[in-house]
Amino acid sequence: MSQATEESTPAMNTQASARIGKSKWLFRLYLPAVFKGLFNTFLHLVKAKGHKTFTIQYPEVARPVRKGYRGEHRLKKDALGREKCVACFMCQTVCPSNCIRIVAEEAPWPDRDKRPKIFEIDMLRCIYCGMCEEACPCDAIELTEKFNVVSTTRTEKIYNKEKLLSN
Amino acid sequence: MAEISVKGAVSKPNVASPHAAPQSPTPPVAYGEPTVPRKASENAELVKFKLNGKELEVPAGTNLIEAARQQGVNIPYYCYHPGLTPAGNCRMCLVETANAKKPITACTTPITRGLEITTDSESLKTARAGVLELMLVNHPLDCPICDKSGECMLQDHTFAHGKDRSRMVEPKEIKHTKDVGNDIFIWGNRCIVCTRCVRFCDEISGTGELCVVERGDHSVVDVFPEYPLHNALSGNVVDICPVGALISKDFLYQARVWFQKKTDSICTGCSRGCNIEIQTKDNQIKRLVPRHNRDVNDYWMCDYGRYDHSHVLGEARSLRYRFAGLTRETVRSTEAGKALAQALQAVAQSRGPGAVGILGSAFHTNEEAYLLRKLAEALQVPASNVGALARGAGKEQVFKSGFRISADKNPNRKGVEKILGADAFGNAAGILDRVRSGGLKALLVVSDRPHVILGQGPGEDGLVEALASLEALVVLELESGAKFPQQTVLLPSTAFSEKDGSMVNDAGRTQRLRPATERPRAILGEIEILQEALRSLGKWDRTLPAASIFKDLAPLLGLPGVTYHEVGKLGLPAGGNA
C-alpha cells in the first residue's frame, strides 16, 4: 500500500489498530476480523432458537394485514343480495386517477330508482387512495384487504360489476 | 321533389313508452290576455336608487333582481325567471327597504325613484335560512340519484344560505311520482311549488296543462286528468324547474351534469335557428338545451329540435367510402377529394360542363355552400345546373308568447340562396328531370339523406334507372340506406354537431354552428373533401378552417368585412352590427 493511501485513511487505521492491539501486521492479515464476524453469526444462530423471527414465508404464509389497509375494491350487497350502489357517480367524480366508469340504468326494484348497469374499475390506473369509499353516500363500495393482485393480461385488470360484487 | 318526413320528437327505445293517457284533442284555450315579463320599456327615464348604500341609476321599472345582478349583487330566488311574470311565491328573494317595515320580495319590485334596498342584513340571512329550512322539510335527500343535481338551485342556495342540518323529526310528506306526457316525469316529492312550470304553460306555450293541486304541505304540481303535457314546448319546463321535480325521460340517468362538455351552437331543426347548447359526454350528445338569445328564441326551444339528435350516432349513419383507388391507407386521406374532382372533371371535359349537375342541400353551412359554388365555377358548370335540395314544408306553430316553430324545415335556406343563387332550390327539380331524360351525365349530390331524394322516396320512379345510366355519380351522404350504382363515388358527410360553420336563419341572421362531437372514425367532412377536390383542380391552395372561408363569403351574406369571430355567440342580423 502506497504512502498516499495510508495518509488518506488515517482515522480508520488508528481505530482498527487500537481494537486489535498495536499489531499492524495482524490487522493487515484480516483473519481476526473474519473470525470475529463468524463468531458473531454463530452466537446469533444459538441465541435465535426459541426467539421470535421476523421473516414471513410468503406466499406459503399469508401476510397479516392491518386495520384500514386499502386493497382491492368490493361492491357491497344489501340484505336481499342486491348491490347497494345507486349509481350516483360520486366515486367517479372524486376519483383522482379517473379509473371508474359507470353507466346508470333504471332499477327494477320498487325501493330505489337507479342502479349501475356497468360499473368498471381499471385496477391498473387505480392508486388505491380510498377516496371512492369515502365519497360513497350509500356505503356501497369499500376497499378490501386483498392485495395479491396478479393477472396475466391487461383486460383482466378491468374489474366489472360481477367481479367487484364477488370480490 | 320528394317529401321528406319532418323532424319529429324522437323517443328513445330505452325509455318507457308514453303512458296510456289519450292525446289531448285540441289544446286548451289559453285564458286571459298575453302577458309579458315585467321589463323596463325601451325609453323609460333613468331613476336613482340605493342598493346596499350605493347610489345607482337604472331605467325606471327595471326588475330589482336584474338591476342588482348587473351590479354583481346576486339575490337568491327560485320562482323568478326572466322570461316569465314574477309570482313572488318562493319568498327566497326577500330584501329590506327603508319604506316598508317587513322584508319585500325583490322579484315583484320594479325600481322606482328613491328606493333604498338592503340585501345583506343579518335579519335577511335569518329569513333566507328559514325559508330554505321550510322548503327542505319535505324535500327528499336524493341528490345522488337526482338528474338535476349539480345544476339544482336548491342545492346551491342551501350551500350558500341554508343550515347544515335538518331539525325535522316528523316523517316527510310523500307525493306522487308520475308520467305526465311524452317526455316528462313529475317527481312530486322534490317539488318546491315555485310554479315556474305552471306559468310557462300559461304564458309561453299558452296550453295551460300544468296546475298546482292540494294545499299547504300537500301542494304539488300536477296535470289535469286526461290532459297530459303534450305541447311542442314541453321540454322547457324541465330546464326551468329549479329542482328535480320535472325530469326529462330522454335524459333520465344519462349523465351527471358536471361531466358534460357544453358547446354553444344552433339548432338545425327548422329555419328559426334557435340558439342551443349541445351537452356531450364521451363524444355522445346527451341533451340539447336552449341558450338565451333575445332576438331569436328568448329562453326556449321546441321539442322537435330538442330531441332530434339520435341520428348523429344512429344506426343509419353512413360511414361508407367507395372510390377508385380506395385502400386502407387512402381512406380519410386527400384521395377522396381527388376522386370526387376527377369523376366530375372527366365528364366535364368529354361531354362539356353543361352535362354536369351539382346538388347541394339546405343543410349546408355557408362555408360548404361556398365551396360548392367554387367547385361549380372551377368546372364551369352553368348556373342552371347548380341546385339545392330542400325538405318539404312542415307545420308552422306560433305560441302565446310569440315563440314560433317555422314551417320551413331547412335551416340554411337563406344562406344557400345567397351563395348558390336565389333560384338554387328551384333548379333542383329541373336537374333531376334532366337526369331522368339523360341530359345530364354527371351528378354531385351532397345531402344529409340522399336516399330519400334520389329515387327511394315516393313518386320518384325512373330516377333509379336514370342514376345507373350516369357516367359519374358522386354522393356525400349522412345516412345510408340507398343502393347506388356500382360506379358511384360514395363519401360520408358530417352531422350538425360535427360541423364548424355559419348558417343564416329565416330572419336573415347569421349564426354559428360549433363542433361539439368528434366525427365517428375520424371521417373527413364536406368542408375538407370539397377543398381537396378544388385543390386537385388547381383552384385552391391549402385546406382552410371555416373561419378563413367565411372571410371570403361574408360579402355574399351582406356582412362585408365581418370576421368569423365577430359573428359571436349570438349571431349578427342581416345589416351587420346595426
Boltz contact constraints between the chains, C-beta under 6 A:
constraints:
  - contact:
      token1: [A, 86]
      token2: [B, 144]
      max_distance: 6.0
  - contact:
      token1: [A, 86]
      token2: [B, 145]
      max_distance: 6.0
  - contact:
      token1: [A, 88]
      token2: [B, 144]
      max_distance: 6.0
  - contact:
      token1: [A, 88]
      token2: [B, 145]
      max_distance: 6.0
  - contact:
      token1: [A, 89]
      token2: [B, 256]
      max_distance: 6.0
  - contact:
      token1: [A, 104]
      token2: [B, 253]
      max_distance: 6.0
  - contact:
      token1: [A, 113]
      token2: [B, 145]
      max_distance: 6.0
  - contact:
      token1: [A, 114]
      token2: [B, 145]
      max_distance: 6.0
  - contact:
      token1: [A, 114]
      token2: [B, 253]
      max_distance: 6.0
  - contact:
      token1: [A, 137]
      token2: [B, 144]
      max_distance: 6.0
